[in-house]
């Protein structure tokens, strides 16, 4: 992967700013409009950078690294890194999930291990959700989308890693956000268990990551789903 250089980013800002260049009206571009777009792009890049660091902090904590060691790796004090990453991530036990979601999670873990990935990303979650029939696949069908097509599409996005030990696999930030959304949805509907359709909607609502991109490409649009169809799954 080649990181974009400054010229690439400047070109992207120029492309994104529709109002910067107005032929016949001014000789100079609208620099303030370009600055606004540049700041927005910088914010998006910063969010990605923060998510990347958070992901590896999670791995370090799972595998026994102290806050002092993590702070040293990041070039900050133990207090500083604790303030930034102090909130422990909630662990979701199988008891919090329906039988169908537990079965899907077995597929998720299997996909990560077989691809030697030391993380569970949104792509693993979507692959597991569409491996067998459940409320997530029924929701896709209700939206006119083939679960098999989604399963095959996200399968092409699973990349082979180099992890030698996958006993303890950390969820990525986007995956954790998706399961948090799923839990909130299940509670809103009066259920004590997270189901497959809850997690599918969570993946879509996160709006970022491989799963969201695959669902968007497949035409899965939450705004077109009515409550009656989702409640009856």
C-alpha positions in Angstrom: 0.0 0.0 0.0 1.4 3.4 -1.0 0.4 6.3 1.2 -0.8 9.4 -0.6 1.7 12.2 -0.7 0.8 15.9 -0.3 0.3 16.4 -4.0 -2.3 13.6 -4.1 -4.2 15.1 -1.2 -4.1 18.6 -2.8 -5.5 17.1 -6.0 -8.2 15.3 -4.0 -9.2 18.6 -2.4 -9.3 20.3 -5.8 -11.5 17.5 -7.1 -13.9 17.6 -4.1 -14.4 21.4 -4.1 -17.2 22.1 -6.6 -17.4 25.8 -5.8 -13.7 26.6 -5.9 -13.4 27.2 -9.6 -16.0 29.4 -11.4 -15.0 30.0 -15.0 -15.5 33.6 -16.2 -16.2 34.9 -12.7 -12.8 35.1 -11.1 -9.1 34.6 -12.0 -8.2 33.1 -8.6 -9.9 30.0 -7.1 -11.9 30.3 -4.0 -9.2 29.6 -1.4 -11.5 29.7 1.5 -13.7 27.1 -0.1 -10.7 24.9 -0.7 -9.5 25.4 2.8 -12.9 24.2 4.1 -12.7 21.0 2.0 -9.1 20.5 3.0 -10.0 20.7 6.7 -12.8 18.2 6.2 -10.5 15.8 4.5 -7.9 16.2 7.2 -10.5 15.4 9.8 -11.5 12.2 8.0 -7.8 11.1 7.7 -7.4 11.8 11.5 -10.3 9.7 12.3 -8.9 6.8 10.3 -5.5 7.3 12.0 -7.1 7.4 15.5 -9.0 4.2 14.7 -5.8 2.5 13.5 -3.9 3.3 16.7 -6.9 2.3 18.9 -7.0 -1.0 17.2 -3.4 -1.8 18.1 -3.8 -0.5 21.6 -6.6 -3.0 22.0 -4.3 -5.8 20.8 -1.5 -4.7 23.2 -3.9 -4.7 26.1 -5.3 -8.1 25.2 -1.9 -9.6 25.1 -0.7 -8.2 28.4 1.1 -4.9 27.6 1.1 -2.4 30.4 -0.1 1.2 30.0 3.5 2.3 30.6 4.7 0.1 27.7 2.0 1.4 25.4 2.7 5.0 26.4 6.4 4.5 25.6 5.6 3.0 22.2 3.4 6.0 21.4 5.9 8.5 22.8 3.6 9.7 25.6 3.2 9.2 29.3 1.3 6.4 30.9 -1.2 8.9 32.2 -1.7 10.4 28.7 -2.4 7.1 27.0 -4.8 6.0 29.8 -6.8 9.2 29.5 -7.1 8.6 25.7 -7.9 4.9 25.8 -9.1 4.4 29.4 -12.6 3.1 28.8 -12.6 -0.7 28.6 -14.4 -2.1 25.7 -17.4 -4.2 26.6 -17.1 -7.9 26.1 -20.1 -9.6 24.5 -20.6 -13.2 25.8 -22.4 -15.9 23.9 -25.2 -15.6 26.4 -26.0 -12.1 25.1 -26.6 -13.5 21.6 -29.3 -15.6 20.0 -28.5 -19.2 18.9 -28.4 -18.0 15.3 -25.9 -15.2 16.1 -23.7 -17.6 18.1 -23.6 -19.9 15.1 -22.7 -16.9 12.8 -20.0 -16.0 15.3 -18.5 -19.5 14.9 -18.2 -18.8 11.1 -16.7 -15.4 11.9 -14.0 -16.8 14.1 -13.3 -19.6 11.6 -12.9 -17.1 8.8 -10.4 -15.0 10.8 -8.4 -18.1 11.8 -8.3 -19.6 8.4 -7.1 -16.3 6.9 -4.5 -16.0 9.7 -6.0 -12.6 10.7 -5.4 -11.5 14.3 -8.5 -9.3 14.2 -12.2 -9.5 13.6 -13.2 -6.8 11.1 -16.5 -5.9 9.6 -15.8 -8.1 6.7 -15.5 -11.2 8.9 -18.8 -10.3 10.6 -20.7 -9.9 7.3 -19.2 -13.1 6.0 -20.3 -15.0 9.1 -23.8 -13.4 9.1 -24.4 -14.6 5.5 -22.9 -18.1 5.8 -26.3 -19.6 6.8 -29.9 -18.7 6.8 -30.9 -16.4 9.7 -32.7 -13.1 10.4 -29.8 -11.2 8.6 -30.2 -13.1 5.4 -34.0 -12.8 5.6 -33.6 -9.0 6.0 -31.3 -8.9 2.9 -33.9 -10.9 1.0 -36.7 -8.5 2.1 -34.6 -5.7 0.6 -34.3 -7.6 -2.7 -30.7 -8.6 -2.2 -29.2 -12.1 -2.5 -27.4 -13.2 0.7 -25.3 -15.6 -1.4 -24.1 -12.7 -3.6 -23.2 -10.6 -0.5 -21.4 -13.6 1.0 -19.4 -14.2 -2.2 -18.6 -10.5 -2.5 -17.4 -10.0 1.0 -15.5 -13.3 0.7 -13.3 -11.8 -2.0 -12.4 -9.0 0.5 -11.0 -11.4 3.1 -7.2 -11.1 2.9 -4.6 -13.6 4.0 -2.6 -12.4 7.0 0.5 -13.6 8.8 -0.8 -14.3 12.3 0.6 -17.4 13.9 -1.6 -17.4 17.0 -5.2 -16.5 16.7 -6.4 -17.7 20.1 -7.1 -14.1 21.2 -8.5 -12.0 18.5 -9.4 -8.4 19.0 -12.3 -6.7 17.3 -11.6 -3.7 15.2 -13.1 -0.3 16.2 -15.7 -0.5 13.4 -16.7 -4.0 14.5 -17.1 -2.9 18.1 -19.3 0.1 17.0 -21.4 -2.3 15.0 -22.1 -4.7 17.9 -22.8 -1.7 20.2 -25.4 -0.5 17.7 -26.8 -4.0 17.5 -27.2 -4.3 21.2 -28.9 -0.9 21.5 -31.3 -2.0 18.7 -32.1 -5.3 20.4 -32.8 -3.5 23.7 -35.0 -0.9 21.9 -37.1 -3.8 20.6 -37.4 -5.3 24.0 -35.1 -8.3 23.5 -32.4 -9.5 25.9 -30.4 -11.1 23.0 -28.7 -9.6 20.0 -29.8 -11.3 16.8 -28.2 -11.5 13.3 -30.4 -8.8 11.8 -29.4 -6.4 14.6 -25.7 -6.9 13.8 -26.4 -6.5 10.0 -28.1 -3.2 10.6 -25.2 -2.2 12.9 -22.7 -2.9 10.2 -24.7 -0.8 7.8 -25.2 2.1 10.3 -21.5 2.3 11.0 -21.1 3.4 7.4 -17.4 2.6 7.2 -15.4 -0.5 6.8 -15.5 -3.3 4.3 -19.0 -4.6 5.3 -20.6 -1.2 4.9 -19.0 -0.8 1.4 -20.2 -4.3 0.3 -23.7 -3.7 1.6 -23.9 -0.3 -0.1 -22.6 -1.8 -3.4 -25.3 -4.4 -3.1 -28.0 -1.8 -2.7 -28.8 -2.3 1.0 -30.4 1.0 2.1 -31.6 1.3 5.7 -33.8 4.3 4.8 -36.0 2.0 2.5 -36.6 -0.6 5.2 -39.9 -0.2 7.0 -40.3 -1.1 10.7 -42.9 -3.7 10.0 -40.7 -5.8 7.8 -37.7 -5.7 10.2 -39.9 -6.4 13.3 -41.4 -9.5 11.7 -38.1 -11.2 11.0 
